[in-house]
Amino acid sequence: MADLATMVPDDVLAGVLRLLAPRGLAASRCVCKAWRRVIDDRRLLRADLLPRSLGGIFLNYLDLWFTQFLSRPTTGTAISGRLDYTVPGEPDLMPPIHVRNHCNGLLLLHHCVVNPATQQWAPLPPAPDLPQPPHPGMISFPREHLVFDPTLSPNYFEVLIVPDVPSKNNDECEEEAEWPPSTLILRMFSSKSESWEERTFGREGAAAGTFPGMVGSMRIFFKHQSAYW
């Protein structure tokens, strides 16, 4: 296998190995020294994509306003589900903690961003009001979204506040407008500057719809997902 590997150019070999899933790529490092060299030199194997042991699961139930933590007895106390170290004062008097969002191992709480595996956390100052309030007669709930990519920076994260689709709050809403607007101004917290900033986004393509005809009444159940790059 070693003689055959030396006959294949590194660029060709790297192109083939790059197509493998992380588990298969990790196994390929053990084939021969030539393959291991190509994988390591070109950083084809991302450590954050390798299978890891499960330390616990944070769960949000619809009927509960605080987050539950489930862990297997074999995991011991490596990860604390209480997260009481993020709140000063007596742990027994700590208010219930609710996980608002998560991304690549970090948890977004109302007052901080925390890594439960390392117990490192960063305080989050109160968020300012939305720079674009909803139209008269409409109501919109702000949603926090955490952005974190450990492959780019292990210490840098962002928190974006994105408004929900506005809902009709009363019968006075007659003005029609597109959603999302052609330009959307969002609040963004940067761990680098440790402050909230404004960031402007431009809509690509046509609007998803118009309101108030887009929605009929305020929704009771909320689901929100996001992708940011």
C-alpha positions in Angstrom: 0.0 0.0 0.0 2.9 2.4 0.8 4.4 1.9 -2.7 1.0 2.5 -4.3 0.4 5.6 -2.3 3.7 7.2 -3.5 2.6 6.7 -7.1 -0.5 8.9 -6.6 0.2 12.7 -6.5 -0.6 14.4 -3.2 -3.2 16.7 -4.8 -5.1 13.8 -6.3 -5.0 11.8 -3.1 -6.1 14.8 -1.1 -9.0 15.3 -3.5 -10.2 11.7 -3.0 -9.7 11.7 0.8 -11.6 15.0 1.1 -14.8 13.2 0.0 -14.8 10.8 2.9 -16.9 11.2 6.0 -15.0 12.2 9.2 -15.1 8.7 10.6 -13.7 7.2 7.3 -11.1 9.9 7.1 -9.9 9.2 10.6 -9.6 5.5 9.7 -7.6 6.4 6.6 -4.9 8.0 8.7 -4.0 4.5 9.9 -3.5 3.1 6.4 0.1 4.3 5.9 2.4 7.2 6.6 1.9 8.8 3.2 -1.9 9.0 3.8 -1.4 10.3 7.3 1.0 13.0 6.1 -1.4 14.2 3.4 -4.3 14.3 5.8 -2.4 16.1 8.5 -0.5 18.5 6.3 -3.7 19.7 4.5 -5.8 19.6 7.7 -8.4 17.5 6.1 -9.6 16.0 9.4 -11.6 18.5 11.5 -11.5 17.5 15.1 -14.9 19.1 15.8 -16.6 16.7 13.4 -15.2 13.5 15.0 -17.6 11.3 17.0 -17.5 12.2 20.7 -18.9 10.7 23.8 -22.3 12.1 25.0 -22.0 13.9 28.3 -25.6 15.0 28.6 -28.6 16.5 26.9 -30.2 19.9 27.6 -34.0 19.9 27.0 -36.6 22.6 26.8 -40.1 21.5 27.4 -43.1 23.6 26.2 -44.8 23.4 29.7 -41.7 24.4 31.6 -39.9 27.7 31.7 -36.5 26.3 32.7 -34.2 23.9 30.9 -33.8 20.3 32.0 -30.5 18.4 31.9 -30.3 14.6 31.4 -27.1 12.7 31.8 -26.1 9.1 32.1 -24.8 7.9 35.5 -21.6 6.7 33.8 -20.6 10.3 32.8 -20.2 11.3 36.5 -20.2 15.0 37.3 -18.0 16.2 34.4 -20.8 18.5 33.2 -23.0 20.5 35.5 -26.6 21.0 34.2 -27.4 23.6 36.8 -25.0 26.2 35.3 -25.1 28.0 38.7 -21.5 29.2 38.4 -22.8 31.8 35.9 -25.0 33.5 38.5 -23.4 35.2 41.5 -24.9 34.7 44.9 -26.2 31.6 46.7 -26.7 28.6 44.4 -29.9 27.6 46.3 -31.5 30.9 45.5 -30.5 30.9 41.8 -33.5 31.5 39.5 -34.4 28.8 36.9 -32.1 28.9 33.9 -33.5 28.7 30.4 -31.4 27.9 27.3 -32.5 30.2 24.6 -30.3 29.0 21.8 -27.2 26.9 21.2 -24.4 26.5 18.6 -21.5 24.1 18.4 -21.3 23.4 22.1 -22.1 26.8 23.4 -25.3 27.7 25.2 -27.0 31.1 25.0 -28.7 32.1 28.3 -30.5 35.4 29.0 -27.5 36.8 30.8 -24.4 35.0 29.3 -23.0 32.6 26.8 -21.5 29.5 28.4 -19.6 26.3 27.5 -20.9 23.6 29.9 -18.0 21.3 29.1 -15.3 23.7 30.3 -17.5 25.9 32.5 -16.1 29.0 30.8 -18.7 31.8 30.3 -19.0 35.3 29.1 -21.5 37.9 30.4 -24.1 39.2 28.0 -25.2 42.8 28.6 -29.0 43.6 28.2 -30.0 43.8 24.6 -31.2 47.2 23.3 -34.6 47.6 21.6 -35.0 46.6 18.0 -33.9 49.3 15.6 -36.9 48.7 13.4 -40.1 48.5 15.5 -43.1 46.8 14.0 -45.8 48.8 12.3 -48.7 50.2 14.3 -51.2 47.5 15.2 -48.6 44.7 14.8 -46.5 42.9 17.4 -43.2 41.1 16.9 -41.2 39.1 19.4 -37.4 39.3 19.2 -35.5 36.0 19.0 -31.9 35.5 20.0 -29.6 33.4 17.8 -26.1 32.3 18.7 -23.3 32.1 16.1 -20.1 30.2 16.9 -17.6 28.4 14.6 -14.7 26.8 16.6 -12.8 26.1 13.4 -12.5 29.8 12.8 -11.9 31.0 16.3 -12.4 29.2 19.6 -13.1 32.4 21.5 -15.2 34.4 19.1 -19.0 34.3 19.0 -21.9 36.5 18.0 -25.5 36.9 19.1 -28.1 38.1 16.7 -31.5 39.4 17.6 -34.0 38.6 14.8 -37.6 39.7 15.0 -40.4 37.2 14.4 -42.8 37.7 11.5 -45.1 40.4 12.8 -48.5 39.3 13.9 -51.7 41.3 14.0 -52.3 42.8 17.5 -55.6 44.6 16.9 -58.0 45.7 14.2 -56.2 49.0 13.6 -53.5 47.5 11.4 -54.4 48.6 7.9 -51.0 49.5 6.5 -49.6 46.8 4.1 -45.9 46.1 4.0 -43.5 43.4 2.8 -41.8 40.9 5.0 -39.0 40.6 5.3 -38.2 44.2 4.3 -35.7 44.9 1.6 -33.3 46.1 4.3 -33.3 44.6 7.7 -31.3 46.2 10.6 -30.5 43.8 13.4 -28.8 44.0 16.8 -25.6 42.0 17.1 -23.4 41.3 20.1 -19.8 40.7 19.3 -17.6 38.9 21.9 -14.6 40.8 20.4 -16.0 44.2 21.2 -18.1 43.0 24.1 -20.9 45.4 23.0 -24.1 45.4 20.9 -23.8 46.8 17.4 -26.1 47.3 14.4 -25.7 45.2 11.3 -27.6 45.7 8.1 -28.8 42.8 5.9 -30.2 43.1 2.4 -32.9 40.8 1.2 -32.2 38.6 -1.8 -35.2 37.8 -4.1 -38.8 38.6 -3.5 -40.5 39.0 -0.1 -42.0 36.0 1.5 -45.3 37.9 1.8 -47.1 41.0 3.0 -48.7 41.8 6.3 -51.3 42.1 7.8 -52.6 39.7 5.2 -49.6 37.4 5.8 -50.8 36.5 9.3 -54.2 36.6 10.9 -53.5 36.7 14.6 -50.8 36.4 17.2 -49.4 32.9 17.4 -49.3 31.0 20.6 -46.6 28.4 19.8 -43.2 29.6 18.7 -40.5 27.8 16.7 -37.4 29.5 15.4 -34.4 28.2 13.5 -31.6 30.1 11.8 -28.5 29.7 9.7 -25.9 32.4 9.4 -22.7 32.6 7.3 
